[in-house]
């Protein structure tokens, strides 16, 4: 007799939480899709066209080390 006392409210609360969870999931997926779309359709490059004066020596050294490194 007591085992069915909370069947109604518990089911309603689960349905409400499920609806909120689905809404949050859809919102996050939409945000991720919008971010990918905006990043993919941008005409501006994420990388600089030339190196900064502080980065150029480091990039040159990395390139030199890559050429000298044995490939194996």
C-alpha positions in Angstrom: 0.0 0.0 0.0 2.8 2.5 0.8 5.0 1.5 -2.1 2.8 3.4 -4.6 2.4 6.6 -2.5 5.1 8.6 -4.3 4.7 7.1 -7.8 3.0 10.2 -9.3 5.3 13.1 -8.0 8.5 11.1 -8.5 7.6 10.4 -12.2 6.7 14.0 -12.7 10.0 15.2 -11.3 11.9 12.7 -13.4 10.1 14.0 -16.5 10.9 17.6 -15.6 14.6 16.8 -15.0 14.7 14.8 -18.3 13.2 17.7 -20.2 15.7 20.1 -18.6 18.6 17.7 -19.4 17.5 17.4 -23.1 17.1 21.2 -23.4 20.6 21.7 -22.0 22.1 19.0 -24.3 20.4 20.6 -27.4 21.7 24.0 -26.4 25.3 22.8 -26.0 25.2 20.9 -29.3 23.8 24.0 -31.0 26.5 26.2 -29.5 29.2 23.7 -30.6 27.7 23.6 -34.1 27.6 27.4 -34.3 31.2 27.7 -33.2 32.4 25.2 -35.8 30.4 27.0 -38.5 31.7 30.4 -37.6 35.3 29.2 -37.3 35.1 27.3 -40.6 33.5 30.1 -42.6 35.9 32.8 -41.4 38.0 34.4 -44.2 40.6 35.5 -41.7 43.4 33.1 -40.9 44.0 32.0 -37.3 47.7 32.0 -38.0 49.8 35.1 -38.6 51.0 35.8 -42.1 54.5 36.5 -40.8 56.2 35.7 -37.5 56.5 38.3 -34.7 60.1 39.5 -34.1 60.3 37.5 -30.8 59.0 34.3 -32.4 61.1 34.3 -35.6 64.4 33.2 -34.0 62.6 30.4 -32.1 60.8 29.2 -35.3 64.1 29.3 -37.2 65.8 27.2 -34.5 62.9 24.7 -34.5 63.1 24.4 -38.3 66.9 23.8 -38.1 66.5 21.1 -35.4 63.8 19.4 -37.5 66.1 19.2 -40.5 68.9 17.8 -38.4 66.8 15.3 -36.4 67.1 11.7 -37.6 63.8 10.3 -39.0 63.2 6.9 -37.8 
